[in-house]
Amino acid sequence: MRKPCFAASAMLLVLVAAFAYGKTTEGVLDGVVLNGKGAPVGFAQVFWQTADGREPHATRANAAGHFRIAGIRQGLYEVRAQGLGMTSDWEHNVWVPAGREASVTLHLIHRTTPTGIHK
């Protein structure tokens, strides 16, 4: 009676291990960079890093302002862009799920130097 139970448990363990091995832990971060009028900004730089500020990376959007970052580990990321003398705010805690795609839209704005600040 113990042999069939052991064999069934071993078979189940093999199936679970095979499924877990084949499961991806990487996702895709997809997005677009827009200017203040909502038009795409071609060739803008896109920066991303893990939510804890580690592992910074950069890429460029294509001519239509679109970017696609494949093969990044599941987790939380911070993303921002710059181009045409403008910068977007950081998009914090962008969740990239394993085996799926996360999307973000980055809006470029003109930065002004704060007044009243002295060094």
DRENLUM-640675 format. One record per atom (N, C-alpha, C, O): residue in three letters; residue number from 1; x, y, z; atom name. Coordinates in Angstrom, 2 decimals. Atoms other than C-alpha are relative to their C-alpha. Example, Ala and Ser with C-alpha at 12.3 -4.5 7.8 and 13.67 -1.06 7.14 Angstrom:
<nodes>
ala;1;0.89;-1.19;0.00;N
ala;1;12.30;-4.50;7.80;CA
ala;1;0.90;1.20;0.00;C
ala;1;1.94;1.18;0.66;O
ser;2;-0.82;-1.19;-0.06;N
ser;2;13.67;-1.06;7.14;CA
ser;2;-0.77;1.09;0.73;C
ser;2;-0.26;2.20;0.90;O
</nodes>
This chain:
<nodes>
met;1;0.82;-1.19;0.00;N
met;1;0.00;0.00;0.00;CA
met;1;0.87;1.26;0.00;C
met;1;0.46;2.29;-0.54;O
arg;2;-0.87;-1.17;-0.08;N
arg;2;2.91;2.37;0.67;CA
arg;2;0.68;0.30;-1.34;C
arg;2;0.96;1.46;-1.65;O
lys;3;-0.69;-0.22;1.27;N
lys;3;4.55;1.86;-2.74;CA
lys;3;-0.84;0.85;-0.96;C
lys;3;-0.27;1.78;-1.56;O
pro;4;0.77;-0.86;0.90;N
pro;4;1.66;3.33;-4.80;CA
pro;4;-0.06;1.45;0.49;C
pro;4;-0.02;2.37;-0.32;O
cys;5;0.05;-1.36;-0.55;N
cys;5;1.44;6.34;-2.47;CA
cys;5;1.32;0.71;-0.23;C
cys;5;1.35;1.89;-0.60;O
phe;6;-1.31;-0.58;0.23;N
phe;6;5.18;6.91;-2.71;CA
phe;6;0.20;0.34;-1.48;C
phe;6;0.72;1.40;-1.81;O
ala;7;-0.15;-0.23;1.45;N
ala;7;5.12;6.58;-6.50;CA
ala;7;-0.83;1.20;-0.45;C
ala;7;-0.36;2.00;-1.27;O
ala;8;0.85;-1.14;0.37;N
ala;8;2.24;9.05;-6.80;CA
ala;8;0.61;1.31;0.50;C
ala;8;0.58;2.31;-0.21;O
ser;9;-0.63;-1.21;-0.55;N
ser;9;4.03;11.56;-4.54;CA
ser;9;1.24;0.39;-0.81;C
ser;9;1.47;1.57;-1.08;O
ala;10;-1.20;-0.27;0.80;N
ala;10;7.25;11.23;-6.54;CA
ala;10;-0.38;0.58;-1.36;C
ala;10;0.25;1.51;-1.84;O
met;11;0.46;-0.49;1.31;N
met;11;5.37;11.73;-9.82;CA
met;11;-0.51;1.43;0.12;C
met;11;-0.22;2.25;-0.76;O
leu;12;0.50;-1.35;-0.22;N
leu;12;3.62;14.83;-8.45;CA
leu;12;1.15;0.98;0.20;C
leu;12;1.12;2.10;-0.33;O
leu;13;-1.16;-0.85;-0.22;N
leu;13;6.94;16.26;-7.28;CA
leu;13;0.73;0.28;-1.31;C
leu;13;1.17;1.41;-1.54;O
val;14;-0.65;-0.18;1.30;N
val;14;8.47;15.73;-10.74;CA
val;14;-0.80;0.98;-0.86;C
val;14;-0.21;1.84;-1.51;O
leu;15;0.84;-0.90;0.80;N
leu;15;5.51;17.50;-12.41;CA
leu;15;0.08;1.44;0.51;C
leu;15;0.16;2.37;-0.30;O
val;16;-0.09;-1.34;-0.58;N
val;16;5.64;20.47;-10.03;CA
val;16;1.36;0.62;-0.31;C
val;16;1.44;1.79;-0.67;O
ala;17;-1.33;-0.51;0.29;N
ala;17;9.41;20.82;-10.51;CA
ala;17;0.13;0.38;-1.48;C
ala;17;0.73;1.41;-1.80;O
ala;18;-0.06;-0.30;1.43;N
ala;18;9.05;20.69;-14.30;CA
ala;18;-0.77;1.28;-0.32;C
ala;18;-0.31;2.09;-1.12;O
phe;19;0.79;-1.21;0.22;N
phe;19;6.33;23.37;-14.23;CA
phe;19;0.73;1.23;0.53;C
phe;19;0.78;2.26;-0.15;O
ala;20;-0.70;-1.13;-0.61;N
ala;20;8.33;25.64;-11.90;CA
ala;20;1.25;0.36;-0.80;C
ala;20;1.58;1.54;-0.92;O
tyr;21;-1.21;-0.25;0.78;N
tyr;21;11.48;25.27;-14.02;CA
tyr;21;-0.33;0.75;-1.28;C
tyr;21;0.43;1.63;-1.70;O
gly;22;0.38;-0.62;1.26;N
gly;22;9.66;26.31;-17.18;CA
gly;22;-0.65;1.36;0.16;C
gly;22;-0.83;2.06;-0.84;O
lys;23;0.69;-1.27;-0.24;N
lys;23;7.97;29.33;-15.59;CA
lys;23;1.00;1.16;-0.03;C
lys;23;2.05;1.09;0.59;O
thr;24;-0.89;-1.14;0.13;N
thr;24;9.52;32.66;-16.47;CA
thr;24;-0.11;0.93;1.20;C
thr;24;-1.17;1.05;1.82;O
thr;25;0.00;-0.99;-1.09;N
thr;25;10.51;35.23;-13.85;CA
thr;25;0.23;1.39;-0.56;C
thr;25;0.44;2.34;0.19;O
glu;26;-0.26;-1.28;0.64;N
glu;26;10.96;38.02;-16.38;CA
glu;26;-1.26;0.58;-0.62;C
glu;26;-2.16;-0.15;-1.04;O
gly;27;1.13;-0.69;0.60;N
gly;27;8.53;40.62;-17.65;CA
gly;27;0.48;1.05;-0.98;C
gly;27;1.66;1.13;-1.31;O
val;28;-0.27;-1.04;0.99;N
val;28;8.34;43.51;-20.08;CA
val;28;-0.54;1.33;0.52;C
val;28;-1.65;1.40;1.06;O
leu;29;0.44;-1.36;-0.32;N
leu;29;8.16;47.24;-19.40;CA
leu;29;-0.14;0.74;-1.32;C
leu;29;0.83;0.92;-2.06;O
asp;30;0.35;-0.61;1.28;N
asp;30;6.46;49.01;-22.28;CA
asp;30;-0.51;1.41;0.28;C
asp;30;-1.18;1.63;1.30;O
gly;31;0.52;-1.33;-0.26;N
gly;31;5.72;52.70;-22.62;CA
gly;31;0.21;0.97;-1.14;C
gly;31;0.72;0.62;-2.21;O
val;32;-0.12;-1.08;0.97;N
val;32;5.64;55.98;-24.47;CA
val;32;0.39;1.27;0.74;C
val;32;0.01;1.49;1.89;O
val;33;-0.42;-1.29;-0.54;N
val;33;7.21;59.39;-23.88;CA
val;33;-0.74;1.08;-0.77;C
val;33;-0.68;1.12;-2.00;O
leu;34;0.80;-1.06;0.62;N
leu;34;4.97;62.42;-24.55;CA
leu;34;0.47;1.37;0.48;C
leu;34;1.01;1.51;1.58;O
asn;35;-0.30;-1.37;-0.42;N
asn;35;5.54;66.17;-24.48;CA
asn;35;-1.22;0.60;0.69;C
asn;35;-2.22;-0.10;0.89;O
gly;36;1.09;-0.65;-0.72;N
gly;36;3.29;68.68;-22.71;CA
gly;36;-1.30;0.09;-0.77;C
gly;36;-2.36;0.24;-0.18;O
lys;37;1.20;-0.05;0.83;N
lys;37;0.86;68.71;-25.64;CA
lys;37;-0.52;-1.39;-0.35;C
lys;37;-1.50;-1.53;-1.09;O
gly;38;0.45;1.36;0.25;N
gly;38;0.55;64.94;-25.69;CA
gly;38;0.55;-0.64;-1.26;C
gly;38;0.12;-1.72;-1.65;O
ala;39;-0.63;0.56;1.20;N
ala;39;2.69;64.40;-28.79;CA
ala;39;1.19;-0.86;0.39;C
ala;39;1.90;-0.53;1.34;O
pro;40;-1.15;0.86;-0.31;N
pro;40;5.25;61.58;-28.80;CA
pro;40;1.32;0.73;-0.19;C
pro;40;1.47;1.56;-1.09;O
val;41;-1.34;-0.58;0.08;N
val;41;8.88;62.56;-28.22;CA
val;41;0.95;-1.10;-0.47;C
val;41;1.29;-2.01;0.29;O
gly;42;-0.90;1.00;0.56;N
gly;42;11.14;60.55;-30.49;CA
gly;42;1.39;0.06;0.60;C
gly;42;1.92;1.14;0.88;O
phe;43;-1.39;0.18;-0.43;N
phe;43;14.49;59.28;-29.28;CA
phe;43;0.29;0.57;1.39;C
phe;43;1.45;0.86;1.71;O
ala;44;-0.22;-0.44;-1.38;N
ala;44;13.98;60.45;-25.68;CA
ala;44;0.76;-1.09;0.76;C
ala;44;0.61;-2.28;0.47;O
gln;45;-0.67;0.97;-0.86;N
gln;45;16.20;58.79;-23.09;CA
gln;45;-0.98;-0.46;1.06;C
gln;45;-1.73;0.33;1.62;O
val;46;0.86;0.59;-1.03;N
val;46;14.39;56.45;-20.73;CA
val;46;0.91;-0.67;1.02;C
val;46;1.77;-1.48;0.68;O
phe;47;-0.79;0.55;-1.10;N
phe;47;15.88;55.58;-17.34;CA
phe;47;-0.90;-0.85;0.87;C
phe;47;-2.04;-0.48;1.16;O
trp;48;0.75;0.83;-0.94;N
trp;48;14.75;52.76;-15.11;CA
trp;48;0.96;-0.64;0.97;C
trp;48;2.13;-0.90;0.67;O
gln;49;-0.77;0.64;-1.07;N
gln;49;15.95;51.23;-11.88;CA
gln;49;-0.96;-0.72;0.92;C
gln;49;-2.17;-0.45;0.91;O
thr;50;0.85;0.67;-0.98;N
thr;50;14.68;48.93;-9.19;CA
thr;50;-0.51;1.04;0.98;C
thr;50;0.09;2.10;1.14;O
ala;51;0.64;-0.97;-0.90;N
ala;51;12.44;50.64;-6.64;CA
ala;51;0.91;0.41;1.15;C
ala;51;0.71;1.47;1.74;O
asp;52;-0.93;-0.37;-1.07;N
asp;52;15.28;50.60;-4.10;CA
asp;52;1.17;0.83;-0.52;C
asp;52;2.11;1.11;0.23;O
gly;53;-1.03;-0.85;0.57;N
gly;53;17.43;52.67;-6.48;CA
gly;53;1.21;-0.73;-0.54;C
gly;53;2.17;-0.10;-0.98;O
arg;54;-1.13;0.78;0.50;N
arg;54;19.74;49.86;-7.49;CA
arg;54;-0.22;-0.34;-1.47;C
arg;54;-1.31;-0.21;-2.02;O
glu;55;0.01;0.47;1.39;N
glu;55;20.57;48.62;-10.95;CA
glu;55;-0.57;1.02;-0.98;C
glu;55;-1.54;0.72;-1.67;O
pro;56;0.49;-0.98;0.98;N
pro;56;20.10;51.82;-12.98;CA
pro;56;0.35;-0.41;-1.43;C
pro;56;1.41;-0.97;-1.69;O
his;57;-0.17;0.30;1.42;N
his;57;19.72;51.39;-16.74;CA
his;57;-0.57;1.15;-0.83;C
his;57;-1.32;1.98;-0.32;O
ala;58;0.54;-1.01;0.90;N
ala;58;18.99;53.59;-19.73;CA
ala;58;-0.16;-0.60;-1.39;C
ala;58;0.56;-1.52;-1.78;O
thr;59;0.22;0.37;1.40;N
thr;59;17.65;53.14;-23.25;CA
thr;59;-0.58;1.21;-0.69;C
thr;59;-0.73;2.27;-0.08;O
arg;60;0.62;-1.09;0.75;N
arg;60;16.13;55.32;-25.95;CA
arg;60;-1.32;-0.46;-0.58;C
arg;60;-1.49;-1.61;-0.98;O
ala;61;1.27;0.25;0.68;N
ala;61;12.60;55.54;-27.23;CA
ala;61;0.28;0.02;-1.51;C
ala;61;1.29;0.56;-1.96;O
asn;62;-0.15;-0.04;1.45;N
asn;62;12.13;55.01;-30.95;CA
asn;62;-0.50;1.34;-0.55;C
asn;62;-0.82;2.24;0.23;O
ala;63;0.41;-1.27;0.63;N
ala;63;11.15;57.75;-33.44;CA
ala;63;-1.41;0.40;0.38;C
ala;63;-1.75;1.58;0.34;O
ala;64;1.39;-0.28;-0.39;N
ala;64;7.52;57.47;-32.30;CA
ala;64;-0.16;0.17;1.51;C
ala;64;-1.28;0.23;2.01;O
gly;65;0.06;-0.20;-1.45;N
gly;65;8.42;57.92;-28.61;CA
gly;65;-0.29;-1.26;0.79;C
gly;65;-0.49;-1.19;2.00;O
his;66;0.34;1.27;-0.65;N
his;66;7.77;54.24;-27.83;CA
his;66;1.27;-0.71;0.46;C
his;66;2.29;-0.67;-0.23;O
phe;67;-1.11;0.84;-0.47;N
phe;67;10.07;52.05;-25.74;CA
phe;67;-0.56;-1.32;0.53;C
phe;67;-1.71;-1.40;0.97;O
arg;68;0.36;1.34;-0.46;N
arg;68;9.98;48.37;-24.81;CA
arg;68;1.24;-0.62;0.60;C
arg;68;2.25;-0.80;-0.09;O
ile;69;-1.14;0.59;-0.71;N
ile;69;12.28;46.83;-22.22;CA
ile;69;-0.41;-1.42;0.39;C
ile;69;-1.22;-1.62;1.29;O
ala;70;0.34;1.41;-0.25;N
ala;70;12.09;43.03;-22.26;CA
ala;70;1.05;-0.65;0.88;C
ala;70;2.19;-0.19;0.96;O
gly;71;-0.95;0.80;-0.77;N
gly;71;13.70;40.50;-19.96;CA
gly;71;0.40;0.58;1.33;C
gly;71;1.50;0.32;1.81;O
ile;72;-0.34;-0.50;-1.33;N
ile;72;13.56;42.39;-16.67;CA
ile;72;-0.73;-0.83;1.05;C
ile;72;-1.85;-1.30;0.84;O
arg;73;0.56;0.83;-1.07;N
arg;73;12.94;40.58;-13.42;CA
arg;73;-1.29;0.59;0.55;C
arg;73;-1.49;1.80;0.59;O
gln;74;1.23;-0.43;-0.66;N
gln;74;9.55;40.71;-11.78;CA
gln;74;0.35;0.88;1.19;C
gln;74;1.26;0.57;1.95;O
gly;75;-0.24;-0.86;-1.14;N
gly;75;9.41;43.55;-9.30;CA
gly;75;-0.49;1.41;-0.22;C
gly;75;-1.15;1.71;-1.21;O
leu;76;0.37;-1.41;0.06;N
leu;76;8.88;47.23;-8.63;CA
leu;76;1.15;0.81;-0.58;C
leu;76;2.31;0.58;-0.26;O
tyr;77;-0.99;-0.82;0.67;N
tyr;77;10.67;49.81;-10.76;CA
tyr;77;-0.38;1.47;0.04;C
tyr;77;-1.55;1.82;0.21;O
glu;78;0.18;-1.44;0.16;N
glu;78;11.12;53.56;-11.03;CA
glu;78;0.44;0.32;-1.43;C
glu;78;1.46;-0.17;-1.90;O
val;79;-0.25;-0.29;1.41;N
val;79;11.02;55.02;-14.54;CA
val;79;-0.16;1.50;-0.23;C
val;79;-1.08;2.11;0.31;O
arg;80;0.15;-1.39;0.42;N
arg;80;11.58;58.50;-15.99;CA
arg;80;0.63;0.17;-1.37;C
arg;80;1.34;-0.72;-1.84;O
ala;81;-0.54;-0.28;1.33;N
ala;81;12.50;60.09;-19.32;CA
ala;81;0.47;1.43;-0.09;C
ala;81;0.08;2.28;0.72;O
gln;82;-0.40;-1.37;0.29;N
gln;82;14.22;63.15;-20.69;CA
gln;82;0.28;0.13;-1.48;C
gln;82;0.73;-0.81;-2.14;O
gly;83;-0.23;-0.28;1.40;N
gly;83;14.44;64.75;-24.08;CA
gly;83;-0.47;1.40;-0.33;C
gly;83;-1.34;1.94;0.36;O
leu;84;0.36;-1.35;0.44;N
leu;84;14.16;68.09;-25.89;CA
leu;84;0.12;1.03;1.13;C
leu;84;-0.65;1.99;1.19;O
gly;85;-0.20;-0.93;-1.10;N
gly;85;15.46;69.85;-22.77;CA
gly;85;-1.05;-0.11;1.11;C
gly;85;-1.14;0.76;1.96;O
met;86;1.05;0.22;-1.01;N
met;86;12.58;68.45;-20.67;CA
met;86;0.24;-1.32;0.70;C
met;86;0.96;-2.18;0.20;O
thr;87;-0.12;1.22;-0.80;N
thr;87;12.33;65.76;-18.00;CA
thr;87;-1.36;-0.36;0.56;C
thr;87;-2.16;0.51;0.89;O
ser;88;1.24;0.43;-0.66;N
ser;88;9.48;63.68;-16.66;CA
ser;88;0.26;-0.18;1.48;C
ser;88;1.41;-0.26;1.92;O
asp;89;-0.12;0.41;-1.39;N
asp;89;8.79;63.03;-13.01;CA
asp;89;0.30;-1.49;0.02;C
asp;89;0.03;-2.19;-0.96;O
trp;90;-0.19;1.43;-0.17;N
trp;90;9.83;59.62;-11.72;CA
trp;90;-1.37;-0.65;0.18;C
trp;90;-2.19;-0.16;0.96;O
glu;91;1.17;0.86;-0.25;N
glu;91;7.05;57.06;-11.98;CA
glu;91;0.48;-1.05;0.98;C
glu;91;1.31;-1.90;0.64;O
his;92;-0.45;0.90;-1.06;N
his;92;7.46;55.16;-8.73;CA
his;92;-0.88;-1.25;0.06;C
his;92;-2.05;-1.23;-0.30;O
asn;93;0.70;1.26;-0.27;N
asn;93;6.50;51.57;-7.94;CA
asn;93;-0.79;-0.53;-1.19;C
asn;93;-1.95;-0.91;-1.06;O
val;94;0.60;0.61;1.19;N
val;94;5.76;50.43;-11.49;CA
val;94;0.21;-1.50;0.13;C
val;94;1.34;-1.97;0.12;O
trp;95;-0.07;1.45;-0.20;N
trp;95;4.95;46.73;-11.05;CA
trp;95;0.14;-0.69;-1.35;C
trp;95;-0.71;-0.55;-2.23;O
val;96;-0.22;0.82;1.19;N
val;96;6.40;44.46;-13.74;CA
val;96;-0.19;-1.45;0.42;C
val;96;0.66;-2.01;1.12;O
pro;97;0.26;1.38;-0.39;N
pro;97;4.85;41.00;-13.36;CA
pro;97;0.76;-1.00;-0.88;C
pro;97;1.05;-0.72;-2.04;O
ala;98;-0.68;1.06;0.74;N
ala;98;6.60;37.80;-14.43;CA
ala;98;-0.87;-0.48;-1.15;C
ala;98;-2.06;-0.74;-0.98;O
gly;99;0.71;0.53;1.16;N
gly;99;5.62;36.68;-17.91;CA
gly;99;-1.06;0.92;-0.56;C
gly;99;-1.86;0.50;-1.40;O
arg;100;1.03;-0.94;0.45;N
arg;100;3.49;39.79;-18.48;CA
arg;100;0.63;1.33;-0.35;C
arg;100;1.85;1.50;-0.27;O
glu;101;-0.47;-1.31;0.43;N
glu;101;3.76;43.37;-19.63;CA
glu;101;-0.61;1.10;0.86;C
glu;101;-1.81;1.09;1.16;O
ala;102;0.46;-1.19;-0.71;N
ala;102;3.53;46.60;-17.65;CA
ala;102;0.16;1.18;-0.94;C
ala;102;1.12;1.24;-1.70;O
ser;103;-0.06;-1.17;0.87;N
ser;103;2.82;49.90;-19.41;CA
ser;103;0.08;1.28;0.83;C
ser;103;-0.50;1.37;1.92;O
val;104;-0.13;-1.28;-0.67;N
val;104;3.75;53.44;-18.44;CA
val;104;0.06;1.10;-1.07;C
val;104;0.63;0.91;-2.14;O
thr;105;-0.07;-1.17;0.86;N
thr;105;3.27;56.85;-20.05;CA
thr;105;0.75;1.08;0.76;C
thr;105;0.37;1.45;1.87;O
leu;106;-0.84;-1.01;-0.62;N
leu;106;5.93;59.44;-19.27;CA
leu;106;-0.24;1.34;-0.68;C
leu;106;-0.12;1.45;-1.90;O
his;107;0.30;-1.33;0.51;N
his;107;5.06;63.13;-19.67;CA
his;107;1.16;0.93;0.31;C
his;107;1.46;1.18;1.48;O
leu;108;-1.11;-0.93;-0.18;N
leu;108;7.97;65.51;-20.23;CA
leu;108;-0.51;1.40;0.33;C
leu;108;-1.50;1.87;-0.23;O
ile;109;0.34;-1.37;-0.37;N
ile;109;7.81;68.93;-18.59;CA
ile;109;1.28;0.82;0.09;C
ile;109;2.36;0.26;0.31;O
his;110;-1.15;-0.89;-0.17;N
his;110;10.12;71.95;-18.49;CA
his;110;0.23;0.17;1.49;C
his;110;-0.71;0.44;2.25;O
arg;111;-0.36;-0.20;-1.41;N
arg;111;11.94;72.18;-15.17;CA
arg;111;0.47;1.43;0.17;C
arg;111;1.22;1.95;-0.66;O
thr;112;-0.49;-1.33;-0.33;N
thr;112;12.46;75.57;-13.61;CA
thr;112;0.80;-0.08;1.28;C
thr;112;0.53;-0.92;2.14;O
thr;113;-0.82;-0.03;-1.21;N
thr;113;15.05;76.37;-10.99;CA
thr;113;-0.81;0.65;1.10;C
thr;113;-1.31;1.76;0.91;O
pro;114;0.76;-0.60;-1.10;N
pro;114;13.34;76.97;-7.64;CA
pro;114;0.66;1.30;0.46;C
pro;114;1.88;1.40;0.55;O
thr;115;-0.51;-1.28;-0.50;N
thr;115;13.69;80.53;-6.38;CA
thr;115;0.06;-0.03;1.51;C
thr;115;-0.65;-0.79;2.16;O
gly;116;-0.09;-0.10;-1.44;N
gly;116;14.71;81.45;-2.88;CA
gly;116;0.88;-1.04;0.65;C
gly;116;0.96;-1.12;1.87;O
ile;117;-0.89;1.03;-0.56;N
ile;117;17.15;78.58;-2.48;CA
ile;117;1.43;0.51;-0.15;C
ile;117;1.86;0.87;-1.25;O
his;118;-1.39;-0.48;0.01;N
his;118;20.69;79.58;-1.55;CA
his;118;0.90;-1.14;0.46;C
his;118;0.55;-1.93;1.34;O
lys;119;-0.95;1.04;-0.40;N
lys;119;23.70;77.35;-1.30;CA
lys;119;1.02;0.55;0.93;C
lys;119;1.91;-0.17;1.38;O
</nodes>
